[in-house]
Amino acid sequence: MKKKLLFVLVVLAIIILAIGCSNTEESDSESLSERKVLQVATPGQHYPWNYYESGELVGIDIATLEEACRRIGYDVEYKIMMVELIYGSIDAGKTDTGA
């Protein structure tokens, strides 16, 4: 339980840092090809943090990431994987963070 809580707090800290460091003068009319993509590893099965509802990935982590990325001009790409593989995926550079 402590590891899960620590993981969630680290993800939220990264998001808060990203929001605080964003440039608010950027144009919202950037084309999709110019937008950066945040790749997020998630198991998609941890209610209420991240889970599937009607075939769509939802939850507290997902909503927080979507809003933070919207504010800083990023798109979010989710990669569904087992919890045990998330840290390795981040270390290998295949994903940017986990949720």
C-alpha positions as CSV (number, residue, x, y, z in Angstrom):
1,M,0.0,0.0,0.0
2,K,2.9,2.4,0.8
3,K,4.5,1.7,-2.5
4,K,1.3,2.5,-4.4
5,L,0.8,5.7,-2.4
6,L,4.4,6.8,-3.0
7,F,4.0,6.0,-6.7
8,V,0.8,8.2,-7.0
9,L,2.5,11.0,-5.1
10,V,5.6,10.9,-7.4
11,V,3.3,11.1,-10.4
12,L,1.4,14.0,-9.0
13,A,4.6,15.8,-8.1
14,I,5.9,15.4,-11.7
15,I,2.6,16.8,-13.0
16,I,2.7,19.7,-10.7
17,L,6.3,20.5,-11.7
18,A,5.4,20.3,-15.4
19,I,2.4,22.7,-14.9
20,G,4.6,25.1,-12.9
21,C,7.3,25.1,-15.6
22,S,4.9,25.6,-18.5
23,N,5.0,28.6,-20.8
24,T,1.6,30.3,-20.6
25,E,2.3,32.4,-23.7
26,E,2.3,29.5,-26.1
27,S,-0.5,29.5,-28.6
28,D,-3.3,27.0,-28.1
29,S,-3.6,26.7,-31.9
30,E,-0.6,24.4,-32.2
31,S,-1.1,21.7,-34.8
32,L,-1.1,18.1,-33.7
33,S,2.3,17.5,-35.4
34,E,3.9,20.2,-33.2
35,R,2.4,18.9,-29.9
36,K,4.5,16.8,-27.6
37,V,3.2,13.4,-26.5
38,L,3.5,12.1,-22.9
39,Q,3.7,8.3,-22.9
40,V,2.1,6.9,-19.8
41,A,2.3,3.3,-18.6
42,T,-0.8,2.1,-16.7
43,P,-2.4,-1.2,-15.8
44,G,-5.8,0.2,-16.4
45,Q,-7.4,-1.9,-13.6
46,H,-6.9,-0.1,-10.3
47,Y,-10.2,1.4,-9.3
48,P,-10.6,4.4,-8.6
49,W,-7.2,5.5,-10.0
50,N,-7.3,4.0,-13.5
51,Y,-9.8,1.6,-14.9
52,Y,-12.0,0.9,-17.9
53,E,-15.6,2.0,-18.0
54,S,-17.6,1.4,-21.1
55,G,-14.4,0.7,-23.0
56,E,-12.8,4.0,-22.1
57,L,-9.9,4.5,-19.7
58,V,-11.0,6.7,-16.8
59,G,-10.2,7.4,-13.1
60,I,-8.5,9.9,-10.9
61,D,-5.0,9.4,-12.3
62,I,-6.3,9.6,-15.9
63,A,-8.3,12.8,-15.3
64,T,-5.4,14.5,-13.5
65,L,-3.0,13.6,-16.3
66,E,-5.4,14.6,-19.1
67,E,-6.0,18.0,-17.4
68,A,-2.3,18.7,-16.7
69,C,-1.3,17.7,-20.2
70,R,-4.0,19.9,-21.7
71,R,-2.7,22.9,-19.8
72,I,0.9,22.4,-20.9
73,G,0.1,21.5,-24.5
74,Y,0.9,17.8,-24.5
75,D,-1.1,14.9,-25.8
76,V,-1.3,11.7,-23.7
77,E,-0.7,8.2,-25.1
78,Y,-1.5,5.4,-22.7
79,K,0.3,2.0,-22.8
80,I,-1.5,-0.7,-20.9
81,M,0.9,-3.1,-19.2
82,M,1.3,-5.2,-16.0
83,V,2.2,-3.3,-12.9
84,E,5.4,-5.2,-12.6
85,L,6.6,-3.9,-15.9
86,I,5.9,-0.2,-15.4
87,Y,9.1,0.8,-13.7
88,G,11.2,-1.1,-16.2
89,S,9.4,0.6,-19.1
90,I,10.2,4.0,-17.6
91,D,13.8,3.0,-17.0
92,A,14.2,1.8,-20.5
93,G,12.7,5.0,-21.9
94,K,9.7,3.3,-23.5
95,T,7.3,5.5,-21.4
96,D,7.7,8.8,-19.7
97,T,5.8,8.1,-16.5
98,G,3.3,5.7,-14.9
99,A,-0.3,6.0,-13.6
